[in-house]
Amino acid sequence: MNGAADSLERWLASAARRRSAAFLERKRHVLRPLDAVRVHDGELELLNFSSNDYLGLAGHPDLRAAAAEAAHEFGSGSGASALVTGYRPQHQQLEDGLAEFLDREAALLFSSGYLANLAVATSLAGRGDRIVQDRLCHASLIDAARLSGARLARYRHADMGSLEQQLGDASSGHTLIVTDGVFSMDGDIAPLSELSAQAQASDAWLVVDDAHGIGVIGSGGRGLVAEAGLNQARVPVLVGTLGKAFGSAGAFVAGSRGLVEHLVNEARSYLFTTAMPPAVAAAGLAGLAHVRDDQWRREHLAERVSQFREGAQQRGLDLMPSHTAIQPLVLGGEKAALDLAGRLRERGFLVAAIRPPTVPPGTARLRVTLSAAHTHEHVESLLEAIESCLDGR
């Protein structure tokens, strides 16, 4: 190696040692799904309580068939950005279907939620403008705000007094109020009605990323915005994902036709990204049909959430106040979270240990995620395993 390469490797090795010493090293595992909730990790068969496949659709035969048919007809990739030659019938059909489902004028597909949030922030705000976010917003929302060039302010989590105080500061340009719908690491929900009222009073534009709500929460799975009775005028920018409840991949922004046309023309993360593969869009369209029609999946998921919370309470497990599919068990230290996740793994359960910087220091946790594909027996067995591990048995 030359001198520059040597110094880089020394720096990388030092960074790795620091992560390891702080119990913050992360490693990937090659998993082979056996069904909607069981995976193989090497020789281990694990019951998966870490997936965001909330409705159990990711391996559904209808989604597999739709993806295979589209790949057979249109190939494995779109070949270019949507504005060059990458826009296919599957993209248009999915955008139209999402807009109708969410009672919006239009929707626009992105290859990931990160790109969707980047598009919104950087094309709707810039120097002289202001973005005011909940302090627990997803990392993609934080990064997008920073990259926009707008002034970023953050209010205390779900605290309307703190938000009002931030909005009271003078701003020469316009203001975006930005929040998650369901907060991905705590599992609680944003006070959307109060946020909407504050936005109206402040002449601010409300942006809601409901990645963990759409498909799961509200009438017909239309998400938290619909459940709160808020329309496009009250929440002009709605971001969602296809990689969770919809069982596919990618994301979307839904709103007015004017908003979508603006993003098409101004959002660099849309303009300069290869369009999502047609097979992925086709799978998303098939997933949308099940999200819309399979109310039983949401009902079954709600039963598993209630079962898990009641069982945890009976066993003295101190869960965070979440009634969504995300059920965090805060342990505090990074080592404690890793150790418990490791002991559960030995017993056949895959539960993610979430550590800083994903969550604040001192709040490392197990993030249990439930699915409509979990059975009563699956949940009971996990509860028993957690209790046994914590008791040292």
C-alpha positions in Angstrom: 0.0 0.0 0.0 1.1 3.6 -0.5 1.2 6.1 2.3 -2.3 7.5 1.8 -3.9 4.1 1.7 -2.0 3.1 4.8 -3.2 6.1 6.7 -6.8 5.4 5.6 -6.6 1.8 6.8 -5.2 2.9 10.2 -7.9 5.4 10.6 -10.6 2.8 9.7 -9.1 0.3 12.1 -9.1 2.9 14.9 -12.8 3.8 14.2 -13.7 0.1 14.3 -12.0 -0.3 17.7 -13.9 2.6 19.1 -17.2 1.2 17.9 -16.4 -2.2 19.3 -15.4 -0.8 22.7 -18.7 1.1 22.9 -20.7 -1.9 21.8 -21.8 0.0 18.7 -20.4 -2.3 16.0 -23.0 -3.5 13.5 -22.8 -6.6 11.3 -25.0 -7.9 8.5 -26.5 -11.3 8.5 -27.4 -13.2 5.3 -31.0 -14.4 6.0 -33.0 -16.9 4.0 -36.8 -16.5 4.5 -38.7 -19.7 5.1 -42.1 -18.0 5.3 -43.5 -14.6 6.4 -42.0 -14.8 9.9 -39.3 -17.6 9.9 -35.8 -17.1 8.6 -32.6 -19.2 8.3 -29.4 -17.5 9.5 -26.7 -20.0 8.7 -27.7 -23.1 10.6 -30.1 -21.3 12.9 -33.9 -21.1 12.3 -35.2 -18.0 13.9 -38.7 -16.5 14.5 -38.4 -13.0 13.1 -39.6 -10.2 15.3 -37.5 -7.5 13.6 -39.2 -7.0 10.2 -41.4 -4.1 9.1 -43.4 -6.4 7.0 -46.4 -5.5 9.1 -49.1 -7.3 7.1 -47.1 -10.3 6.1 -47.2 -9.5 2.4 -43.6 -9.5 1.3 -43.7 -13.1 0.3 -47.3 -13.3 -0.8 -47.9 -15.3 -4.0 -49.8 -12.4 -5.6 -46.8 -10.1 -5.2 -44.4 -12.7 -6.4 -46.5 -13.4 -9.5 -46.9 -9.7 -10.3 -43.2 -9.1 -10.0 -42.3 -12.1 -12.1 -44.8 -11.2 -14.9 -43.5 -7.6 -15.0 -39.9 -8.8 -15.1 -40.6 -11.2 -17.8 -42.3 -8.5 -20.0 -40.2 -5.5 -19.1 -36.9 -6.8 -17.9 -35.0 -6.5 -14.6 -34.4 -2.7 -14.6 -36.0 0.5 -15.9 -32.8 1.6 -17.7 -32.9 5.3 -16.9 -34.5 8.0 -14.8 -38.2 8.4 -15.1 -37.8 11.6 -17.1 -35.6 10.0 -19.7 -36.8 6.5 -20.6 -37.5 4.8 -17.3 -41.2 5.5 -16.8 -43.3 2.3 -17.4 -47.0 1.5 -17.2 -46.5 -0.1 -13.8 -45.2 3.2 -12.4 -48.2 5.1 -13.7 -50.7 2.6 -12.5 -49.2 2.4 -9.0 -49.0 6.2 -8.7 -52.7 6.5 -9.8 -53.7 3.7 -7.4 -51.9 5.3 -4.5 -53.4 8.7 -5.2 -56.9 7.2 -5.3 -56.3 5.1 -2.2 -55.1 8.1 -0.2 -57.7 10.6 -1.6 -54.9 12.8 -3.1 -54.8 14.4 -6.5 -51.5 12.7 -7.4 -48.6 10.6 -6.2 -45.0 10.3 -7.2 -42.8 7.2 -6.8 -39.2 7.1 -5.5 -36.8 4.3 -5.1 -36.5 4.8 -1.3 -38.0 6.7 1.5 -34.7 8.5 2.0 -34.9 9.8 -1.6 -38.5 10.9 -1.1 -37.8 12.9 2.0 -34.7 14.4 0.4 -36.9 15.4 -2.6 -39.5 17.1 -0.4 -37.0 19.1 1.8 -34.6 20.2 -0.9 -37.3 21.2 -3.5 -39.7 23.0 -1.1 -37.2 24.8 1.1 -33.8 26.5 0.8 -31.8 29.4 2.1 -34.0 31.9 3.9 -36.7 29.3 4.7 -37.2 27.3 7.8 -37.8 23.6 8.6 -39.2 22.8 12.0 -39.0 19.1 13.0 -40.0 16.9 15.9 -36.8 16.0 17.7 -37.4 12.3 17.1 -37.9 12.5 13.3 -36.3 9.8 11.2 -32.7 10.3 10.1 -33.7 10.8 6.5 -35.8 13.8 7.5 -33.0 15.3 9.5 -30.4 14.8 6.8 -32.8 16.1 4.1 -33.4 19.3 6.1 -29.7 19.9 6.6 -29.0 19.4 2.9 -31.8 21.8 1.9 -29.9 24.8 3.1 -32.9 26.0 5.1 -32.6 26.8 8.8 -33.4 23.7 10.8 -35.1 24.0 14.2 -36.3 21.0 16.3 -39.0 21.0 18.9 -39.3 18.6 21.9 -41.0 15.3 20.9 -44.7 15.8 20.3 -44.6 19.0 22.5 -46.9 21.6 21.0 -45.7 24.3 23.4 -42.1 23.7 22.2 -43.3 23.8 18.6 -45.1 27.1 19.2 -42.0 28.6 20.7 -39.9 27.6 17.7 -42.4 29.0 15.3 -42.4 32.3 17.2 -38.9 33.1 16.0 -38.9 35.4 13.0 -38.4 33.9 9.6 -38.1 35.8 6.3 -39.1 32.9 4.1 -41.7 30.1 4.4 -41.8 27.4 7.0 -42.3 23.6 6.8 -43.4 21.7 9.9 -42.2 18.1 9.6 -43.0 15.0 11.6 -43.1 11.2 11.4 -46.6 9.8 11.7 -45.6 6.7 13.7 -42.1 7.2 15.2 -40.0 4.3 14.1 -38.0 3.6 17.3 -40.6 4.5 20.0 -43.8 3.3 18.2 -45.9 6.3 19.4 -47.8 8.6 17.1 -47.7 12.3 16.3 -50.5 14.6 17.4 -51.5 15.3 13.9 -54.7 17.3 14.6 -52.7 19.7 16.9 -49.9 19.9 14.4 -52.3 20.8 11.6 -53.9 23.5 13.7 -50.5 25.0 14.5 -49.5 24.9 10.8 -52.7 26.7 9.8 -52.2 29.3 12.5 -48.6 29.9 11.4 -49.2 29.7 7.7 -46.7 26.8 7.6 -46.8 23.7 5.3 -47.2 20.4 7.2 -45.2 17.4 6.0 -46.0 14.0 7.4 -43.9 10.9 6.8 -46.4 8.1 7.6 -44.1 5.3 6.6 -45.1 3.1 9.5 -48.8 4.1 9.5 -50.1 3.8 5.9 -51.3 0.3 5.3 -51.6 -0.5 9.0 -53.5 2.3 10.8 -56.9 4.0 10.1 -59.9 3.2 8.0 -58.9 0.8 5.3 -55.3 1.2 6.2 -55.1 4.8 4.9 -52.9 5.9 7.7 -52.8 8.4 10.5 -53.6 11.5 8.4 -56.9 9.9 7.3 -57.6 8.6 10.8 -57.2 12.1 12.2 -59.8 13.3 9.6 -57.2 15.5 7.8 -57.4 16.1 4.1 -54.9 17.3 1.5 -55.5 20.9 2.3 -54.6 20.3 6.0 -51.6 18.0 5.3 -50.4 19.1 1.8 -47.4 16.8 1.7 -47.7 13.1 2.6 -44.8 10.7 2.4 -45.2 6.9 2.5 -43.3 3.7 1.9 -43.9 0.6 -0.1 -41.3 -1.4 1.8 -43.2 -2.0 5.0 -47.0 -2.8 5.0 -47.1 -3.0 1.2 -44.6 -5.8 1.0 -42.5 -4.3 -1.8 -39.9 -1.6 -1.9 -39.6 2.1 -2.7 -41.6 5.1 -1.5 -43.9 7.9 -2.6 -45.0 11.5 -2.1 -48.7 12.2 -2.4 -50.4 15.6 -2.6 -51.7 18.0 -5.2 -50.9 17.8 -8.9 -48.9 21.0 -8.5 -46.8 19.5 -5.8 -46.0 16.4 -7.9 -45.2 18.4 -11.0 -42.9 20.6 -8.9 -41.1 17.5 -7.6 -40.8 16.0 -11.1 -39.1 19.2 -12.3 -37.1 20.3 -9.2 -36.3 17.4 -7.0 -32.7 16.3 -7.7 -33.2 12.9 -6.0 -36.0 12.2 -8.6 -34.4 13.8 -11.6 -31.0 12.0 -11.3 -32.0 8.6 -10.0 -32.8 5.5 -12.2 -36.5 4.8 -11.9 -37.7 1.9 -9.7 -37.6 -1.5 -11.6 -41.1 -2.2 -13.2 -41.2 -5.5 -11.3 -41.0 -3.7 -8.0 -43.8 -1.3 -9.0 -45.9 -4.2 -10.1 -45.4 -5.9 -6.7 -46.3 -2.7 -5.0 -49.5 -2.5 -7.0 -50.4 -6.0 -6.0 -49.6 -5.1 -2.4 -51.9 -2.1 -2.6 -54.8 -4.3 -3.5 -54.2 -6.4 -0.4 -53.7 -3.4 1.8 -57.0 -2.0 0.6 -59.0 -5.3 0.8 -57.5 -7.4 3.6 -58.9 -5.7 6.7 -58.5 -9.0 8.5 -54.7 -8.5 8.4 -55.0 -5.3 10.4 -57.4 -6.8 12.8 -55.1 -9.8 13.4 -52.1 -7.5 13.9 -54.0 -5.4 16.4 -54.8 -8.6 18.3 -51.1 -9.5 18.4 -50.2 -6.0 19.6 -52.7 -6.2 22.4 -51.6 -9.7 23.3 -47.9 -8.7 23.5 -48.6 -5.6 25.6 -50.9 -7.5 28.1 -48.4 -10.3 28.4 -45.6 -7.9 29.0 -47.5 -6.2 31.7 -48.3 -9.5 33.4 -44.6 -10.3 33.4 -43.5 -6.9 34.6 -41.8 -5.9 31.4 -41.7 -2.1 31.1 -42.7 -1.3 27.5 -42.8 2.2 26.0 -46.4 3.6 25.5 -46.9 2.4 22.0 -50.1 0.8 20.6 -48.6 0.2 17.1 -46.7 -2.8 15.7 -43.5 -1.3 17.1 -43.0 -2.4 20.7 -39.7 -1.1 22.3 -38.3 -2.6 25.5 -35.8 -0.1 26.8 -32.8 -1.6 28.6 -30.5 1.5 28.8 -27.0 0.3 28.1 -25.8 -0.9 24.7 -24.2 -4.1 26.2 -27.4 -5.0 27.9 -29.4 -4.7 24.7 -26.9 -6.7 22.7 -26.7 -9.4 25.4 -30.5 -9.9 25.6 -30.7 -10.0 21.8 -28.0 -12.6 21.7 -29.7 -14.8 24.4 -33.0 -14.6 22.5 -31.2 -15.5 19.3 -29.8 -18.7 21.0 -33.5 -19.5 21.8 -34.6 -19.1 18.2 -35.8 -15.4 18.1 -34.6 -12.6 15.9 -35.1 -9.3 17.8 -33.1 -6.2 16.9 -30.9 -4.5 19.5 -31.2 -0.7 18.7 -28.4 1.4 19.9 -27.1 5.0 19.5 -27.0 6.9 17.2 -30.3 5.4 16.1 -31.7 6.2 19.6 -30.4 8.7 22.2 -27.6 7.6 24.5 -28.8 5.6 27.5 -31.9 4.3 25.8 -30.6 1.2 23.9 -33.5 -1.2 23.5 -35.0 -4.2 21.9 -37.3 -3.2 19.1 -40.0 -5.9 18.8 -42.0 -5.6 15.7 -45.2 -7.6 15.2 -46.8 -8.8 12.0 -50.2 -10.1 10.9 -48.3 -13.3 10.1 -47.4 -13.9 13.8 -49.7 -16.3 15.6 -50.8 -16.3 19.2 -48.3 -19.0 19.9 -45.4 -17.1 18.4 -46.1 -14.1 20.6 -46.5 -16.2 23.8 -43.2 -18.0 23.1 -41.4 -14.7 22.6 -42.8 -13.3 25.9 -41.8 -16.4 27.8 -38.3 -16.3 26.3 -37.8 -12.6 27.2 -38.9 -13.3 30.8 -36.7 -16.3 31.1 -33.6 -14.4 29.7 -34.1 -11.5 32.0 -34.5 -13.8 35.0 -31.3 -15.5 34.1 -32.9 -18.9 33.4 
